[in-house]
Amino acid sequence: MRPSYFAFKLLSRLTGEQVRLTTSDHAVHGFATHDGTFRVDNILLWNFSGESAVVKLMIEGLPETTLMRHLRLDPTGPSDDENARLRPSPSSG
């Protein structure tokens, strides 16, 4: 499977209503959604640059106790298994 398959897999997780998302880096883009039924907010970011980007994420209106999970799409994963390609990133504290 090609990495684009997993990108569409991530897009399918953006349920609910789309909410505004802006970035200050012209190479970093994304989508954000709020799903009131499942009480979940989703953010999908991507970087069109060949260089890594440092992103400072600021989310207004969410309680400080909100649980967040960061998944990273690894296009060089060892297999086509979704769990091998969409891996949780280590917590940054």
Secondary structure, 3 states (H helix, E strand, C coil): CCHHHHHHHHHCCCCCEEECCCCCCCCEEEEEEEECCCCEEEEEEEECCCCCCCCCCCCCCCCCCCCCCCEEECCCCCCCCHHHHEEECCCCC
